Amino acid sequence: MQLDKLWELEIGEWMHACFHGVSDPETGKDLNIVNDPDERNHRFLEEALELVQACGCTRYDAHALVDYVFGRPVGEKFQEVGGVMVTLTALCNAHRISIVKAALAELRRIWTKVEQIRAKQKTKPQLRFQKKEISQIGELYRRIAHLERQRDDLHKHNNELRDRAMKAEDRHRRFIQSFKDTTAADLL
C-alpha cells in the first residue's frame, strides 16, 4: 500500500477512536464530528493559525489575510489542498522543521491521549452549536464588505462628479470671461 493511503487510513483510525460516537450533551444525538465539514474546516483553520502564530505571524497579518482571501473568488478544493501541502512544506523548510518528523511525532503523541481528547470534546462548547450565530456574523461581514465596496464606489463616483463639475465650472468661467472681453463691435 502507498504511503499516502497508509497515512490517510491511520488518521481515519485515530479520528474514529477519538470522535466516533461523541454526542450532544443536551440531546444525546451523535455529532458526527469525524465527517462534519464545518467541524473539520474549523479545526484545520485553528491548527493553521496556531502554526503561523508560533512562527511569528501577528493577529493583524492574519486578519489582513482573511480579508484578502475572502475578497477573492472561491477556489477549487483539490487544487487548494495541493496549495496547502506545498506551502506547508515550504513553511517547514523555511523554519527548518521536518514536516514528516513533525507529523509522525504528533500522531504518536495524540494516540496516547485518545481518552483525554474524547473527555475534552464532550465538555467543550461545540462550535456547531453556534453555527447560527457564526452564520449571522459571516453574513454581517459579507454585508459590511459589500457596503464598504459600495462606499468606495460612491467616493470614486463622487470624485469623478466633482472633477466634472470643476471642469464645467472652469469652462463656464472662461466663456463668461470671453463674453465680457467681447466688445459691442465684436458682436456686430
ABEGO torsion letter per residue (X at the ends): XBAAAAAAAAAAAAAAAAABGBBBAAAGBBAGAAABAAAAAAAAAAAAAAAAAAAGBBAAAAAAAAAAAAABBBBBAAAAAAAAAAAAAAAAAAAGBBAAAAAAAAAAAAAAAAAAAAAAAAABBBAAAAAAAAAAAAAAAAAAAAAAAAAAAAAAAAAAAAAAAAAAAAAAAAAAAAAAABBAAAAX
